[in-house]
């Protein structure tokens, strides 16, 4: 274990006063309020892909940080952070995506800065770099009118151009979670074929939104399509689709209804782009129908290997979040050895400037609560 990290884990709980709307806000800011929070509750970390050589990039006493993605020049990571506080005083994912912002920080931990401004009524999240460029896609807008955008930044992570919208045809509602490579973009959304809403994973050309295709239909584990009576479609969710490096497959996570024989939590599916009818639930042989066990947030290490987070719920107060790798046929499922004392959420693999395989992690210190 990294000695610096060991010291952080083992030190007594430190409680600090902060005057914050944002961790980087000046203490004289009259809009900020005094918070009493535990130090370093949330972290962004860099580690080798096997879990060794862990280094902390950034910590926050009260702001959750998710969706960390490494820039094409390997010097920066962009991430989503939260501003709406819960009853404990922590601005976390459990408060939803309103009032989120997109920030960047150097992998060295220096120069933390805002890229996309927050708005109390809007999402600003799911940033994802487009290939080997200084552009990223993201999700933005009010819940009733979410849209995809692409933004261009300079080498200092300042916006070089105003973000531009990526069009989605009007018959698809509630688009979410965009991810693009240099030519394609995938996302989940709802459509109405007549008689009710169906959630699907869609793919289209990034340049002009043409060649839209559906890659999935929301189903329960028995393979039965799930039709939703309204556009909330609360009893089926398909999220976080990711295109494989060679563009032939898409991995995504699906949650079927949590009732009856077919109920289960989040599972990871892999669907061939050329034959969407051949999707495979690669989590089911490991998790079965236990709705308290979940595989979430897949990312591609290579064309045959995924890295992802797991969530295991023993009780409302005992939730474990770890990182695993697995082949796309569901074999070779291995837990990544990371320091104890944290819940690990988003994980993003990358190759650094020296050619070493690395990953960025967002982590929450267990039992480090705001008061």
N, C-alpha and C positions, 0 to 999 in steps of 0.2 A: 504493500500500500504506500502511496505517496506520503512522505513524512509530513509535509506541510498540511495535507488534507487530514492526516491523523490528528494533528494538533487541533484542528478546527472541530473535528468530531468530538474529541474528548474534553475540550475545555468546558468549564461550568457554563450554564446558561447565562448569557449576557443580555441585559435589558437596556435599551437605549431610548432616549427621547429623540424623536425626529419631528421636524416641522416640514410637512410634505404635502404637495399635490402629486409630486413625482419625486423619485429619489434624487434627481439632479436639480430640483427647484431650489432657488436661493432661500435661505431661512427667513429672509425679510419679506418674502412674497406674502402680501396680505390675504391672498386667496387660500393659502395653505392652513392646515389645522395641525395641532400637536397630536402626535400619535405615540403610543407606548408599545413598542414591538420588540421581538427577540431579534438579535443580530443575525444576519445571514440566513434568514429563513428560506429564501429562494436563491438558486444558483444557476449559472450557465457554466458548464464544464467541457473541457476538451480531454480526450483520452485516446489511447491506441484502440484499434478495433477489437482487440481481445480484452479490453478493460483495464490495461495497465497504464502507468504514467499519466495519472489523472492530474489535471491542473485546472484551477478555478479561474475563469475569465472575468466573471462579474457576480456579485451578490447583491441582494436587496433585502431589507428588513421586512418589507410588507408587500412588494409588487411581484406577483407571479409573472414569469417570463416563459413563453412557449414559442413553437415554430422557429427554432434557430436554424438558419441556413447559411452556408459558407459561400462567400462571393467568388467569382471566377478567378480573381487574382490571389485568392487564399489568404488575404490579409484581414478581411472583415467578416463578421457575421451579422446578418440582419435578423431581428426577432420581433415578436408581438409582445406587448406588455399591457397591463390592465390598470384601470383607474377607479373603477367602482368598488367600494369597500363593503365587506360583509359585516355582520354584527360584532365580529372579533377585531375589526379594524384592518383586515388584510384585503388588499385588492387582488382578487383571485379569479381563476377560470370559473369557479362555481357561481359567480355573479353574471355570467354570460359575456357576450362579446361587445356589448355597447360600450362606448367610451374607450375603446382600445386604440393603441397607436403602434406604428412600426418604427423601430429604432435600429441603430447600428452601433457596433462596438468593435474595435480591433481585437483580433484573437489574443493579442498581448494584454488586453484589458483596458487599453488607453482609448481616449477620444469617444466615449459613449455619447451618442447624439440622436436627436429625433430626425426621422425622414418624413413620415406622414403624420400630420397633426391629428390629435384625437378630437372627437365630437361627442357630446353626451348622448346624441340620438343615433349615432352611426357605428357600424362595424368598421374597423381597419385592421385586417388580419390576413392570415394564410399567405404571407409573402413567400415567393418561390422564384429563384433565379432561373432565367431562360438561357439554357445552354452556357456557352463560354462568353457571355456578354455582360455588360453592366446594366442589364434590364431585369426587372422582376415583375411577376404578376401578383395581384393581391385582390382580396374581396373587400368591397366597401359599400357603404350606404345604410339606410334604415332597414329594419327587418322586412318591411313591406315592399322594398324595392332594392334588393341587393344586386350589385353589378360587379363585373370583372374589370380590372384596369391593369395596364402595364405602365411601369415607371422606369425612367432612365436616370442613373446617377453618375456623377463624376468620380474620380479616384479618391475624393475625400468624403464620399457618401452624401454629397449634397445633390438635390434634384437638379438635373441638367435641363430637363424639359417637364412641362406640366403633365401629369398622368393622363393617359388617353384610354377611353373605354374600349373593351373588347365586346363586340355585339354577340348576343345570344337570341335566337329566334323567339318571338313572342309567345309561342305555344308552350314553351318550357317555363315553368314558374319555380321560384325558390331555388335558383342556382347557388351552389356552395362549393367550397374547397377546390379552387382551380389549381392545376399543376400542369406546367408546359415544358416541352423540350424545344428545340429550335423550330420545329415545324407543326407540332400538334399540341392541343390542349385538351385535357380531360377534366370532367367535373360531374358531380351528381346533380340531379334536378328532377322535378315532377312534370309529368305530362298527363293529359286526359285523353285517352283513346275513345272515350264515350262510356258513360256509366260509372265513372269514378277515377281517382287519381292513382297513378303507378309511379314509383320512384325508380330511376334508372341511372346508370353511369353512361355518360355521353362522351364522344370524342369528335373533334372538328379541327379544321385547319386553323392555325394560329393567325395567319396573315390576314385572312378575309372572312373567317367564320363559315367557310363553305364545307361541303362533304360531311355534314353532321350524321353520325351513326350512333345507335344505341348499343351498348355493350353488355347490358344486363337488364333484368327485370326483377324487382324486389320479390323474393320468394321466401317461404318458410323452408325448414330443412328437408321436408318431404318433397320439395320442388313445386309446391303450389303457389302460383302468383298471388300476391296480396294486393287487393284493390282497396283503396282508401276512400272513405265517403267524402272527405274534404281535403283542402290543400295542405292542412297541417300534417297529414299522413303520419300521425304519431306512432302508429303500430308497426312501422317498418322504416329503417334508416339504412342508407348506403352512403358511405363517406370516405374521404381521403383517398381517392384513386391516384395511383402513381404509375407512370409509363416506364417500362423496362428500358435499360440503356440502348438496346437494339430496336426498340419500338414495336416488338412483336406481341408483348403481353402487358396487361394492366393488373396490378394488385390493388385491392380495396378492402374495406371492412364493412361488414353487414351485421345488423342486429335484427333478428326476427322476433316475433311476439313472445313475451316472457310468460306464456301460459300454455298448458296442455302438453302433450307428448312432444310437440315440435319446438317447444320454447328453448331458447338458448341466448347467451349474451353475445358480445361482439366476437365475430370470427373473421379471419382473413381469407379472402377468396382470390384466386388467380384466374383471369379470363384471357384466352387467346384473341387477339384483335381480329384475326382472319376467320375465327369460328366461335362467336360469342356463346353459342349454345353449349360449348364444352367447358364452362366454368367449373372450377373445383374448389371446394371448401377444404383448405389445407389445415385448418385448425381442428376439425371435428374429431379426428382420430385421437387427438390429445385432450381435448376439453369436453367432448361429448355434449350432452344437453344441460350441463351445469351452468346456470345463468349467473353464478357468482364468479365464474372464471372467464376472462376476456383476453383476446388478442387484438391489439389496436395499433394504429398509426404505422403501417408498413412503409419501409423505404428499401430501395434496391442497393445491394452491395455490388452485385454483378448480375448478369442475365439469368442466373439460376439460383441466386441466394438473396433472401430478405433479412433485414434486421427490423425489429419491432418491439413495442412495449407490451407487457402483460399487466393485467389488473386482477388481483385475487382478493375477494371480499370475504373476510371471516366474520366481521360484524361491522356495525356503523363506525366503530372507533378503531377497527383493525383492518387496514387496507394496505396491501403490498403492491408496489409497482416496480417491476424489474425489466431487464432487457434480454431478449433472446435473438438468436439467428435460426433460420430454417430454410431448407431447400424448397423450391416451388412445387415439389410433389408431396410436401409434408414430412419428408424424412430429415434426419440429422438435426433435430431440434436441440439446441444447446443454449444454456443460460450463460450470459456474459458475466464474468466475475468483476463486479464493481464494489466500491466501498460500502459497508453497511451504514445504516443510519439515515438513509435517504429513500424517498420515493422518486423513481425516474420516470419521466413522462416522454416527451418528444425526443427522438434520437435521429440524428442525420449523419450518414457516413460520407466521407470525402477523402480525397488524396491530397496531402499537403504539397507545398512547393518542392519538397525534397523527394517526393514520390512515396511517402509513407502513408499507409492506410490509417485514417483517424475517424473519430466521430465527435460530434457536438451533442451534449445532453442538456436537457433542462431537468432540474432536480429540486425537490422540496425536502428540507430537513424534517425528519419525523419528530413529532412532539415539540416542535418549535413554533408555538402559536403566538399570535398577537393578543393583547389583553384589552 
